[in-house]
């Protein structure tokens, strides 16, 4: 898994979930999920928390190895140095 945006998409595809499935489970818009995956928007903390809760539960259900799971660092970008 290469970058944060594609890591979520790759995870989602690995478990057979659509962007709509993630959106429904997290109560976010499908376009929000897609834009996060593409890197078009920055993921806010609340949004990341919802997505991570879904990925964690889904990873456990499908027995996805820890090394292949989505992490907070995959979704949240550190503040830029000034």
Backbone as ProteinMPNN parsed JSONL, in Angstrom:
{"seq_chain_A": "XXXXXXXXXXXXXXXXXXXXXXXXXXXXXXXXXXXXXXXXXXXXXXXXXXXXXXXXXXXXXXXXXXXXXXXXXXXXXXXXXX", "coords_chain_A": {"N_chain_A": [[0.849, -1.177, 0.0], [0.662, 2.096, -0.944], [0.258, 5.091, -0.594], [-1.505, 7.291, 1.716], [-4.107, 7.832, 0.791], [-4.599, 5.85, -1.174], [-4.233, 3.653, 0.406], [-6.468, 3.345, 2.083], [-8.396, 2.862, 0.103], [-7.36, 0.506, -1.037], [-7.528, -1.213, 1.153], [-10.304, -1.228, 1.527], [-11.153, -2.403, -0.879], [-9.92, -4.863, -0.603], [-11.428, -6.121, 1.36], [-13.787, -6.277, 0.081], [-15.579, -4.15, 0.061], [-17.585, -1.386, -0.927], [-17.254, 2.138, -1.725], [-19.63, 3.273, -1.011], [-20.544, 1.443, 0.92], [-18.728, 1.958, 3.005], [-19.336, 4.632, 3.469], [-22.021, 4.429, 4.326], [-21.67, 2.948, 6.703], [-20.161, 4.684, 8.233], [-21.563, 6.99, 8.348], [-21.009, 9.052, 6.581], [-20.678, 11.01, 3.583], [-20.651, 9.425, 0.388], [-19.111, 10.693, -1.527], [-17.308, 12.023, 0.082], [-15.747, 9.933, 1.134], [-14.588, 8.969, -1.234], [-13.194, 11.273, -2.098], [-11.333, 11.548, -0.036], [-9.873, 9.212, -0.398], [-8.734, 9.773, -2.868], [-7.158, 11.875, -2.218], [-8.04, 14.437, -2.427], [-9.158, 15.974, -0.449], [-8.406, 16.961, 2.917], [-8.41, 14.787, 5.641], [-10.353, 15.173, 8.439], [-10.107, 15.045, 12.047], [-12.433, 13.952, 13.37], [-13.701, 12.688, 11.228], [-11.718, 10.89, 10.46], [-11.673, 9.301, 12.754], [-14.168, 8.025, 12.62], [-13.852, 6.547, 10.235], [-11.644, 4.962, 10.901], [-12.706, 3.44, 13.003], [-14.52, 1.88, 11.598], [-12.726, 0.55, 9.803], [-11.155, -0.869, 11.624], [-12.991, -2.635, 12.9], [-13.835, -4.038, 10.652], [-11.435, -5.117, 9.733], [-10.863, -6.921, 11.774], [-13.029, -8.648, 11.499], [-12.53, -9.777, 8.981], [-10.064, -10.778, 9.392], [-7.694, -9.352, 8.756], [-4.25, -8.823, 8.455], [-2.349, -6.987, 10.884], [-0.354, -5.394, 9.771], [-1.437, -4.646, 7.352], [-3.521, -3.002, 7.841], [-5.465, 0.059, 8.043], [-4.134, 3.013, 9.381], [-4.081, 5.73, 11.843], [-2.123, 7.519, 10.955], [-2.228, 7.11, 8.25], [-4.445, 8.462, 7.432], [-4.488, 11.024, 8.571], [-2.791, 14.043, 8.156], [0.307, 15.412, 9.176], [0.681, 18.618, 10.824], [1.898, 21.3, 8.861], [5.218, 22.541, 8.955], [6.07, 25.778, 10.083]], "CA_chain_A": [[0.0, 0.0, 0.0], [1.619, 3.155, -1.186], [0.034, 6.342, 0.121], [-2.647, 7.248, 2.62], [-5.364, 7.798, 0.064], [-4.781, 4.549, -1.796], [-4.238, 2.62, 1.453], [-7.87, 3.15, 2.445], [-9.064, 2.242, -1.044], [-6.876, -0.866, -1.155], [-8.132, -1.957, 2.257], [-11.72, -1.367, 1.222], [-11.29, -3.39, -1.947], [-9.481, -6.165, -0.083], [-12.525, -6.724, 2.117], [-14.971, -6.33, -0.772], [-16.514, -3.07, 0.396], [-17.63, -0.237, -1.837], [-17.209, 3.437, -1.05], [-20.97, 3.441, -0.433], [-20.575, 0.639, 2.149], [-17.987, 2.704, 4.027], [-20.127, 5.829, 3.751], [-23.171, 4.027, 5.138], [-21.213, 2.51, 8.027], [-19.541, 5.795, 8.965], [-22.481, 8.125, 8.251], [-20.362, 10.094, 5.787], [-21.083, 10.983, 2.182], [-19.807, 8.618, -0.489], [-18.138, 11.584, -2.161], [-16.263, 12.308, 1.074], [-14.855, 8.77, 1.153], [-13.853, 8.972, -2.5], [-12.257, 12.407, -2.127], [-10.247, 11.22, 0.889], [-9.053, 8.197, -1.064], [-8.0, 10.407, -3.964], [-6.299, 12.927, -1.683], [-8.589, 15.738, -2.806], [-9.476, 16.71, 0.778], [-7.732, 16.485, 4.119], [-9.302, 14.08, 6.549], [-10.386, 15.777, 9.766], [-10.001, 14.08, 13.139], [-13.707, 13.265, 13.565], [-13.909, 11.829, 10.065], [-10.732, 9.805, 10.574], [-12.108, 8.435, 13.843], [-15.257, 7.184, 12.099], [-13.301, 5.616, 9.251], [-10.785, 4.0, 11.613], [-13.572, 2.51, 13.739], [-15.015, 0.921, 10.606], [-11.64, -0.302, 9.299], [-10.725, -1.767, 12.695], [-13.996, -3.692, 13.035], [-13.823, -4.822, 9.42], [-10.177, -5.869, 9.711], [-11.013, -8.042, 12.697], [-13.997, -9.575, 10.909], [-11.903, -10.468, 7.852], [-8.735, -11.218, 9.838], [-6.657, -8.653, 7.99], [-3.062, -8.65, 9.296], [-2.127, -5.636, 11.403], [0.505, -4.655, 8.834], [-2.23, -4.207, 6.201], [-4.656, -2.191, 8.294], [-5.38, 1.517, 7.921], [-3.735, 3.608, 10.659], [-4.332, 7.174, 11.88], [-1.142, 8.206, 10.116], [-2.614, 6.98, 6.849], [-5.543, 9.388, 7.141], [-4.236, 12.386, 9.075], [-1.517, 14.62, 7.755], [0.864, 16.25, 10.247], [0.674, 20.036, 10.485], [3.098, 21.737, 8.155], [6.118, 23.42, 9.721], [5.977, 27.176, 9.639]], "C_chain_A": [[0.888, 1.231, 0.0], [1.374, 4.443, -0.413], [-1.265, 6.272, 0.904], [-3.969, 7.126, 1.881], [-5.604, 6.42, -0.544], [-4.791, 3.425, -0.76], [-5.674, 2.328, 1.89], [-8.607, 2.438, 1.316], [-8.644, 0.78, -1.187], [-7.468, -1.744, -0.056], [-9.602, -2.244, 1.955], [-11.954, -2.439, 0.158], [-10.91, -4.792, -1.473], [-10.612, -6.885, 0.643], [-13.839, -6.726, 1.331], [-16.014, -5.27, -0.481], [-16.447, -1.963, -0.645], [-17.488, 1.043, -1.029], [-18.554, 3.715, -0.382], [-21.112, 2.647, 0.863], [-19.889, 1.378, 3.298], [-18.786, 3.937, 4.446], [-21.32, 5.494, 4.648], [-22.762, 3.675, 6.566], [-20.681, 3.657, 8.876], [-20.417, 7.041, 9.007], [-21.806, 9.34, 7.606], [-20.877, 9.983, 4.356], [-20.11, 10.117, 1.376], [-18.742, 9.481, -1.144], [-17.015, 11.942, -1.203], [-15.256, 11.162, 1.116], [-13.979, 8.772, -0.094], [-12.821, 10.087, -2.543], [-11.094, 12.196, -1.164], [-9.305, 10.218, 0.238], [-8.195, 8.803, -2.177], [-7.04, 11.49, -3.484], [-6.776, 14.318, -2.031], [-8.946, 16.603, -1.603], [-8.651, 16.142, 1.922], [-8.775, 15.858, 5.036], [-9.222, 14.737, 7.922], [-10.439, 14.676, 10.828], [-11.294, 13.278, 13.334], [-14.005, 12.285, 12.443], [-12.97, 10.631, 10.134], [-11.149, 8.816, 11.649], [-13.212, 7.496, 13.375], [-14.726, 6.121, 11.144], [-12.452, 4.548, 9.94], [-11.597, 3.003, 12.434], [-14.107, 1.448, 12.789], [-13.9, -0.006, 10.128], [-11.176, -1.291, 10.366], [-11.699, -2.941, 12.844], [-13.981, -4.617, 11.822], [-12.565, -5.676, 9.332], [-10.255, -7.083, 10.625], [-11.946, -9.099, 12.112], [-13.359, -10.419, 9.809], [-10.48, -10.955, 8.149], [-7.608, -10.651, 8.977], [-5.451, -8.456, 8.91], [-2.877, -7.179, 9.703], [-1.315, -4.801, 10.42], [-0.254, -4.12, 7.626], [-3.422, -3.335, 6.58], [-4.389, -0.697, 8.083], [-5.069, 2.079, 9.311], [-4.085, 5.097, 10.67], [-3.369, 7.953, 10.989], [-1.436, 8.113, 8.633], [-3.667, 8.009, 6.461], [-5.249, 10.835, 7.513], [-2.85, 12.848, 8.666], [-0.999, 15.487, 8.906], [0.799, 17.728, 9.839], [1.991, 20.435, 9.827], [3.907, 22.684, 9.028], [6.025, 24.834, 9.165], [7.306, 27.822, 9.576]], "O_chain_A": [[1.763, 1.378, 0.853], [2.235, 4.847, 0.368], [-2.03, 5.317, 0.776], [-4.855, 6.387, 2.312], [-6.706, 5.882, -0.435], [-5.312, 2.345, -1.037], [-6.043, 1.164, 2.049], [-9.367, 1.502, 1.567], [-9.484, -0.086, -1.432], [-7.863, -2.883, -0.307], [-10.073, -3.37, 2.114], [-12.847, -3.276, 0.291], [-11.508, -5.783, -1.893], [-10.741, -8.106, 0.553], [-14.879, -7.129, 1.853], [-17.2, -5.469, -0.746], [-15.38, -1.649, -1.172], [-17.588, 1.031, 0.198], [-18.608, 4.322, 0.688], [-21.736, 3.125, 1.811], [-20.401, 1.421, 4.417], [-18.896, 4.243, 5.634], [-21.591, 6.202, 5.618], [-23.432, 4.062, 7.523], [-20.744, 3.604, 10.104], [-20.053, 8.037, 9.633], [-22.002, 10.482, 8.022], [-21.45, 8.962, 3.976], [-18.91, 10.086, 1.649], [-17.6, 9.05, -1.301], [-15.88, 12.144, -1.634], [-14.048, 11.397, 1.133], [-12.763, 8.596, -0.006], [-11.691, 9.868, -2.98], [-9.976, 12.624, -1.451], [-8.085, 10.361, 0.316], [-7.059, 8.381, -2.39], [-6.204, 11.968, -4.251], [-6.012, 15.279, -1.944], [-9.03, 17.826, -1.719], [-8.248, 14.979, 1.894], [-9.889, 16.365, 5.172], [-8.141, 14.842, 8.501], [-10.772, 13.527, 10.536], [-11.247, 12.053, 13.449], [-14.502, 11.185, 12.682], [-13.381, 9.495, 9.895], [-10.992, 7.609, 11.469], [-13.197, 6.307, 13.696], [-15.097, 4.951, 11.229], [-12.536, 3.368, 9.6], [-11.211, 1.839, 12.547], [-14.144, 0.264, 13.126], [-14.098, -1.219, 10.053], [-10.838, -2.43, 10.045], [-11.282, -4.097, 12.907], [-14.1, -5.835, 11.958], [-12.624, -6.829, 8.905], [-9.763, -8.157, 10.277], [-11.683, -10.297, 12.218], [-13.609, -11.621, 9.711], [-9.79, -11.474, 7.272], [-6.707, -11.366, 8.538], [-5.608, -7.972, 10.031], [-3.211, -6.263, 8.952], [-1.578, -3.609, 10.262], [0.24, -3.225, 6.94], [-4.233, -2.976, 5.726], [-3.244, -0.262, 7.963], [-5.674, 1.666, 10.301], [-4.359, 5.67, 9.616], [-3.758, 8.928, 10.345], [-0.959, 8.93, 7.845], [-3.769, 8.386, 5.294], [-5.71, 11.761, 6.845], [-1.866, 12.124, 8.816], [-1.769, 16.211, 9.537], [0.856, 18.051, 8.653], [3.06, 19.955, 10.205], [3.355, 23.518, 9.744], [5.917, 25.051, 7.958], [7.405, 28.996, 9.222]]}, "name": "protein", "num_of_chains": 1, "seq": "XXXXXXXXXXXXXXXXXXXXXXXXXXXXXXXXXXXXXXXXXXXXXXXXXXXXXXXXXXXXXXXXXXXXXXXXXXXXXXXXXX"}
